[in-house]
Amino acid sequence: MLLRLAELEEDLLARRKRAEEEQWPGEIDGIDMTITFLRTKQAEAARLTHRPTVHLGLPRPRSARN
């Protein structure tokens, strides 16, 4: 997932450069917003890859009292 997000960021930066060259201010604003959301997603994905898993064990049937 992180590799795909990096590819998307690279593409967005290239699109932003073109928008600057073509002087498309509305496009630049939209791309900037998308880049912000993408970087938030990248940080979240990176954080989740470093999170340890929790072993919950095997489920057991409840006793007759419960």
N, C-alpha and C positions, 0 to 999 in steps of 0.2 A: 504494500500500500504506500509506503514512504517513497519508493522509487517512482510510482505513478504520480504522486503529488509533486515530486520534484520535476517530472516531465511537464506537468501542467503549469507549474510556476515558470519554467523556462519559456514555454509557449506564450504565457501571458506577458512576460517581460518583453518578448519580441514584438507582440501585438501592441504593447504600450509604446515602444520605441517608434513603431510605424505611425501610431496615432499622433505622437508628438511631431513627427516629420510632416504629416499631412495636416497638422493643426486642427485636430478634432477634439475640442475640449470635453464634450459630453462623453465621448468614447473613453478618454483618459480617466475621467471620474469613475465611470463604470468599471473599468479595468482595475483601478486602484482599490475600489471597494471589494472586488472579487479577489484580488491579491491579499487583502487583509483577512478575508474569510479563509482563504486557502492556507495562509500561514498559521492561523489559529488551529485549523484542522491538522496541519503538520505537527504542531506542538502537542496537540492532544494525542495523535497517533504515536508520536515518539514516547510520550509519557506512558501510554498503555503498553508499549512493547517492553518497557523496563519494570512493569508491575509484576510481582510474583503471583503465581497461581495458588489457590487455596484448595487443599485436599479436604473434601467433605466426607470421605469414607463411603461405604456402601449403605444404602438404606436398609433398615430392618423393620419387620412388622411390629406394630405396637402390641403390647401385652393385653390380656383380656381386661385388666383393671383400668387402663387408660381409655 
